[in-house]
Amino acid sequence: MIGTLVIVFREVLEAALVIGIVLAATRGVTGRGWWVGGGIAAGLLGSTLVAAFARGIAETAAGMGQEVFNASLLFAAVVMLGWHNVWMGRHGRELAHQMKAVGHQVRTGEQPLLALATVVSLAVLREGSEVVLFLYGIAAGGDAAMSSMLGGGALGLLAGVAVGLALYLGLLRIPTRHLFTVTSGLIVLLAAGMAAQAAGFLIQADWLPAWRQPLWDTSAILSDRSLPGQILHVLAGYNDRPAGMQVAFYLATLLLISGLMWFIGNVPTPQSKQAAAAV
């Protein structure tokens, strides 16, 4: 439930920020609400179609062996989570500038109102499609019942909309970079935990060696079946009896995504070079 909440909250908040920036930049434009609302509806429809196709693909591919299939879903989710964090760290600020530019162009008549629906629908479609894949990955891990996932998704949706609305109205003084820094850290841990789970499935399928199993046993101190252990398992991939290969996958994923985020985030963009040259 917690993993679902974190992922849905992050994705909904990003879409809400895009919508909020567009609305703020088009204040006073007649009919903007209808166009933005239409864009949201189109994005949600597209996400629903993605979910329908993903389910069909999943049912078709399930015959390849449940362990291998589950591992494939988890690895796909890990790749998407890592790409998402790296991309947003690099382009998040540029995206905000682009949304402001579109809003300004619509307000001044340089762009038609259709541009509002287009940028909003693409944002909702992108975030919604990522949520679909992430939730399939969590379901493949077998750690959450459907009711728990639905509850976490509903809470994440409400929290994302509420925080996005509060930021739009200026009620929150918290800089968005701090919110995204915290959620980015949580998502890196979620991705590492998923990678370790995927390795566990491949060990069960005899596709990978265990490299000593278990590598350690902390079940007497903190069982991953206890409430604190389950929370740690979802948030940070805690396992009280992991195989050595699972630990290797966990650390490799953690280091790879964190390293890419640091490296890509420190590569100057054309905009930052122009700003530095101007100074």
N, C-alpha and C positions, 0 to 999 in steps of 0.2 A: 504493500500500500504506500509506504513512504517513498520507495523508488518511483512509483507511478506519479505520486504527488509532485516530487521534485522535477521530473521531466516535463509533465504537463504544465506546471507552473512556469518553468523557464520558457517553454515554447509559446504559451499563451501571452506571457509578458512581452516577449519580443514582438509578436504580432500586434499586441495592444499599443506598444510604443510607436510602431510604424503608423497605426491608425491615428493615435493621438497627435503625432507630429504633422500628419497630413491635415487633420482637422484644425489644429492650431494655426497652420500656415494658410488656411483658406477661410478664416473667419470673415463673415460678411458676404460670402459667395452664395447666392440663391440656389437652392436645390442640392447643396453639397451633401446633406444628410442622406438623401435618396440614393445618390451615386455611390457614396461610401458604403451604405447599407447593402446595395446591390453587389458591390465588390466583395463584401464579407460573405454574402449568401453564395456567390459564385465560387469563392475559395473553399467554403465548407462543402459544397457539392463536389468539387474536384477531389477533396480529401476523402469523401465517401467513396468515390469511384476507385481511388487508390487502394482503400481498405478492401473493397470488393475484389479487386484484381489480386491483391496480396493474399487474401484468403484462398482464392482459387489456385494460385501458384503453390501455396503451402500444402493444400490438399493433394495436388498432383505430385509434389516432390516428397511427400511423406513416405512413399514406398522405398526410398533409398536407405532406410534404416533409421529408427527413431532417434538413436543417439547421435548419428552423423547429421541428421536433419536438424536436430535441436542445436548442435554445435554450429552448424552453418548459419542459422538464424542469429545466434548469439554473436558470432564473429561479424556478421553484417551489421548488427546493432552497434558493436564496438567501433567499427570503421566509421559509421555515421556519427556516433557520439564524438569521436576524436576529430573528425573533419569539421563538425559543427563548432566545437570549441575553438579550433585553430582558425577557421574562417571568420567567426564572429570577432575574435580577438584582433584580426587583421583588418576586416572590412566593416565592422560595426559602426565606427564613427563615420566612415565614408557613406554608409547606407543612410544614416541620419541626415547628412548634408544633402544627399540626393532627394530624400523625401521632402525636405524643406524647399529644395529647388523646384520640384514638381508643383508643390502647393503654391509657391510664389508665381510660377508660370500660369497656373490656372487662374489665380486671382487677378493677374494682369491681362488675361485674355490671350496669352501666347500659346496656351494648350487648352483643348476642350475639356469639359467636365468628365468625359469618358476616361481621361488619364487618371482621375482619382480612383474610379472603379478598378482600373487595370492594376495600379500599383498595390492597392489594398487586397485585391483578389489573389495576386501573386504571392503576397506576404502570407496571407492566411493559408493558401495552398501549400506553400513551402513548409511552414511550421506544422500544419496539420499532417502532411505526408510524413514528416520526420517522427511525429508522435506515433503514427500507425506502426512504423518499423520498430521504434523503440519498445512499444507495448508488445509487439510480437516477440521481441527478444526476451522481455521479462517473462512472458507466458511460456516461452520455450525453456526457461530456466526452472520452471515448475515450482517457484517459490511463492507464488501468489494465486489465491483463488480468484475466480471471476468477480465475485462480489467485492473482494478487497481491492482489486484493480479498478473497478467502477467507482468505488468510494474514494480511492486516492485520486482518480482522474477528475471526479466531480469537485473535490476540494482544491485540486491544483487549478482547475478551470476558474472556480470562483475567486481564488486568491490572486491568480494572474490578472483577471479582469478588474478586481478591486484595486490592486496596486497600480495597474496601468491607468485606471480612471483617476486615482488619487494623484499620480504623477502629472497627468494631463491638467487637472484642476489646480495643481500647485500646492496640494495639501501635504505632500511629503517633501522634506528637506534632504532626504537621503540621496546622495549622488547615485545615478544609475550604475556607474562603474563599480561601486561597492557591492550592489546587488548582484551584478554579473560576475564579479570576482568570487563571491561566495558560492553561487550556483555552478560556476565553472569548475571550482574545486570539487564540489560534490559529484558533478558529472564525470570528472576524471576518475574518481574512486568507483563510481558505478560501472564505468567502462572496464576498469581493471578487474573488478569482481566478476563481470560477465565473461571476460576472457578466461579467468580461472575456471569458471563453471563450464565453459566450452571445452577447455582442456580436459576437465573431468569426464565429460561425455565421450570424448575421443579415446580416453584411457579405457572407459567401459567397453568401447567398440573395438579395443585392441589396435587402434590406429596410432597410439602414442604409448611410449613406455612410462611407467609411473614415476621412475626415479625415486624409489623408496616411498612406501605408503603404509602408515602416515609418516610424514616428515617430523611431525610433533603431535602431541596429544594434550590439549588444554581443556578437554571436556570437563575435567574435575574442577577447574577454576571458573570457566565460563562456557557453558554448553551453547552451541549454535541453535539449539532447540528452545532455549529459554527466551523470555521476552527481550532482555537486553542483547542477548546473542543474535536474535533474529533481526533486531534493529541494526546492529553492527554488520550483520551479514548483508542486508540490503544496501546500507549506506556505504560500506567500505569493503564488502566482499569477505567478511570474516568467516573462517572455517576452522573449527576446533581440531579437525583431523585431516589436514590437506596433504595431497601427494606432492612430491618435490616438483614435478612438472607443472602443477597448478600454481605453485609459488613462483616458478620461473616465468610463466605466462603473465601472472599478476604484476610482477616487478617490471617485466619488459614493457607491458602496456602502459604502466604508470610512467616509466621513464621516457618512453617514446612520445606519448601525447604531451606530457609536460615539457619535454625538450623542444618539440615542434612548436608548441604555444610560445615558449620563450624566444626561440629563434625567429619565427615568423613575426612575432610581435615587435622584435627589435630591428627588423629590416626596414629601412626608411621607405616610405611611400612617396610617389611623385608630389603629393600635396604637402608632405612634411618637408621635402627638399625645397619646394618653392617658398614655404614659410621661412625656412632657415636662410635661404638666399635673400629674402626680403629684409630680414633682420640685419 
